[in-house]
């Protein structure tokens, strides 16, 4: 991974579809020190607890044919809702002046999902995006990955 430039006060957001770490660089550009500002998680309930029963069936308007309705992917929906909430938090942080720039590090799947819901403010503040899942690593290991 190429070294990422992180200035003092920048936020490094490390997330996947279930957990997000908002880290702030309390050091400087030459010697970054990441400090955990926020941790956000959502419970990943079993599918049976997330949705209703079996998928429904649809009767055709002409004839006697019936077809099955595709089952909702509740885990995908929950991930999208979680990442939308993370993007909203980033928007608030930027508009309130808590930070001026963002570095996004997320699993490729989560990065694709969250990019869809960036506000223009968030989109303009992003200095770098890295498609890698580092959310399970301790902060000092994330620092080693970003600042070799």
N, C-alpha and C positions, 0 to 999 in steps of 0.2 A: 504494500500500500504506500502511495506517495505521501510525503509529509504534508499535513494540512496546516495552513497558516491560521492561527487563532490569536486574535488580539485580546488585550485585557478587557474584561466585561462581556466578551462574546459568549453566547450560549452554544454548547455542544449538546445536541439532542440525540440520544441513543435509544432506539425503540424497535419493537416488533409489534405484532398484532395484539399482544397481551400486556406488555410492560413498556414504560417509557421513563428514561432518566433524563432530567434536565440538569445539565452540568454547566457551571459557570467558570470561566477562566479568571481566577483571582491573582494569577501571576501576570507576567507580561508576554510579549510576543516571542522574545528570545527564550524565556524559561516559563512555559505555561504550567499552571497548577490548576487542575480541575477540582472543583468543589461541588458536591451534590447540593443542588438547590431544591429539587423536587423529585419525588418518585411517584409515578402513577401506575396503577395496575387495575385490571378488571378480572373478575372471577370467570373462569372458563367452565361453565356448567355443562353437565352431560347433555347430549342432544335431547333426551327424553324430558328434561326439565326446562328446555328452552322453547319448544314449540308445542303445537297441538299433536294430535294423533297422526294417523296415516294420511298420505296425500289424498286429496279429493278426486272426484271424477266429474267430467263435464259431459252433458248430453248435447249432441249435435242438434242444431235447429231444424235440420231436415233429415228424416230417416230415423233409424233406431241406434245408430252408432254412438259409442261412448269412448272417451279417451281419458287417460290419467293426467292429472296435473302434476307438473314437476315439483318435487319436494323442495322446500326452502332450505337453503344452507344457513342454519342458524349461527354456526361458528363464524362464517364469512360475514354475516350481518353484524355480529357482535364486534368483530375486528374493525369493520368499517366505522361503526359508531364510536368505538374507542379512539381510533385514529383521527376522526373528525373532531372529537373533544380535545385531543392533543393539539391539532392544528389551530383550534379556537383559542386555546391557552397561549400558544405562541403569538397569535395575533394580538391578544390582550397585552402580553409582555412587551411587544414591540410598540404598540400605540401608547402605552403608559410610560415608556422610556426605561423599562427595566433592562433592556439590552438594545443594541443597534444592529447586531448581525448574528446569523445562525449558521451552524454547521450541522447538517443532518446526516446521521449514520443509522441506517435501518436495514433490516433484511430486504432483499430485492422485492419480495411480495409486498411488504409493508410500505416500502418507499414508493412503489407504484400506486398503492391505494391512497397514501397521504398526499401525494403530489396532486391528485385529482381535486382535493378540497383546500389547497392553499389559497388564502386570500391574496390579493395583489400586494398587500403590505408584506406578508410572509415571503412571497415569491421574490420580491425585490431585496429582501434582507438576507437571502441565502447566499453564503459565500462558497459553500462546497456541499456536495452530496456524495455519500459513500454507500454503496450497496453491499453492506456486510452486517451480519447479526452479531453484535458484541454485547448485547444487553445483559447476558448472564455473567459477564466478566466483572471483577471488582474494578473500581475506578482507576487504581494504579496500573492495572493491565490494559485498560482502555488507553491511558496515557502512553504506554509503551507502544501500542499499535499505531497511535496517531503521530507520536513524536519520537521516532526511533533514534 
